[in-house]
């Protein structure tokens, strides 16, 4: 059957190709338009329209019951004096740097270690990747057990003679945020590793050979061959990390709900509790707009790259 | 002389291999340890844990915790809810995304690229900006606190990403195949159903594995459009379990195992597709 398709390709009746852009029919058949419009409508209903409403609500004061009251930029002015907002913003930046930076570094490190095709490497990769498929809620509960006062972490500290470090990790304002970052990292590293593994696989081995011939050592090869070659993957990882960091919610919500005393509050958790627990829907929307603004640069650059690739 | 050198090289290679397995092995153990821990905890009895502490060596074995989480903790119903949401979501989202990607990649639709990026852009939005309007809108539409609301928002929010990935994949299919079908009198539907879809199977498989875990693992949309405990999917039910069985770590651990089992099964069964899916999604 496969052979049969070959002569048809040069069939004389085939429409004359108009260069590279000639992909299909010139006028779009109605069915094709419907194919496009149905998904577009679904996304408009659940994403584009709500997003517009979200931006508008940010300019209002609303409890969800009575009519919204237009306050202009009042919600944003309020943020300037909101202690919790400041904490949440600082924590979000800290989260970005620690969670993002460490998952990139650890993911790259794991990929470098596990890139060689040796016996058993598939098992190691799977082990690091396994947590990626867990829900963040399940991940959080696993680590919550580890962090308990009588949990494994404190037991280990005790057995190696570091009893003074024993701690109620999640209940202490000084450690709660870091205790929440660790499970998130545990889950993210495998994902980043997979992205880097694909990137490393794409590097032409000839480059390493050439560098070796020129007398480059291990570090020099990494510095001058691997890193420059990974530039596009780095850009992907950066976008993924920033978008994921700003979205992080589940793990914090399941472990601490942003507490104790807002010490592990992120903008995403603060937004959720403001909107759905304090029922301050306008202020919550304004917080969401702040998250959007922070993410906008990354989204835009991601789209620009996608735009270049799309054709 | 050469024999000596080659034996030294051999020894060095052996040492490198041992070092690799030592390092990679230690890392894997470190990564698997929390999982082993939760599995062990889920098999211990409450008395054992309360007497010796959560971090002690296990001294008991029971399967009763699973029973308790499954029926008393409501995990059975929650798992069914999760599957009612996840399975149709995966099927419908991928069907819609394949249709849109087909239209955009195989036909000269006006504003092709802008539409594609608009759809992708919708998926990249932080969900926070949508939460309040989506919750209010589902109230207005009369679907608040029903599973169809959750299915709807998951489809609407997810579709843009899959369109983008499938677009890239379908665009790589040679135009000649389609032209040949047109010559044979095939309409758009036949081209879509008989040619493009079968050829896109690898991408569809990868995205199915990926979207199954994403939708199954979601918490935020569920707690935004649902309220009743009886309707919550497994992620939200797990948080409920944590409140219901305070510090009964054996039951909570069993619940976590139940909640993670379906996605782990999908991962182990479709590991290759899974990893391929993650890389498909990355814009190079």
Interface residues (C-beta under 8 A of the other chain):
Chain A: X5 X8 X9 X11 X13 X14 X15 X17 X21 X22 X23 X24 X25 X26 X28 X29 X31 X32 X33 X35 X36 X38 X39 X40 X42 X43 X45 X46 X47 X48 X49 X50 X51 X53 X54 X55 X57 X64 X110 X113 X114 X116 X118 X120 X121 X123 X124 X126 X127 X128 X129 X130 X131 X133 X134 X135 X136 X137 X138 X141 X142 X143 X144 X145 X146 X148 X150 X151 X152 X153 X154 X155 X156 X186 X190 X191 X194 X195 X198 X232 X233 X236 X239 X240 X243 X246 X247 X249 X250 X253 X254 X267 X268 X271 X272 X275 X276 X281 X284 X285 X287 X288 X289 X291 X292 X295 X299 X302 X303 X305 X306 X307 X309 X310 X311
Chain B: X17 X20 X21 X23 X24 X25 X27 X28 X31 X32 X34 X35 X37 X38 X41 X53 X54 X55 X56 X96 X97 X99 X100 X102 X103 X104 X105 X106 X107 X108 X109 X110 X113 X115 X116 X117 X119 X120 X121 X122 X123 X124 X125 X126 X127 X128 X129 X130 X131 X132 X133 X134 X135 X136 X137 X152 X153 X155 X156 X157 X159 X160 X163 X164 X167 X168 X171 X175 X176 X177 X178 X179 X180 X182 X183 X184 X187 X188 X189 X192 X213 X216 X217 X218 X219 X220 X223 X224 X234 X235 X236 X238 X239 X242 X247 X249 X252 X253 X255 X256 X259 X260 X263 X264 X266 X267 X271 X274 X275 X278 X279 X282 X283 X284
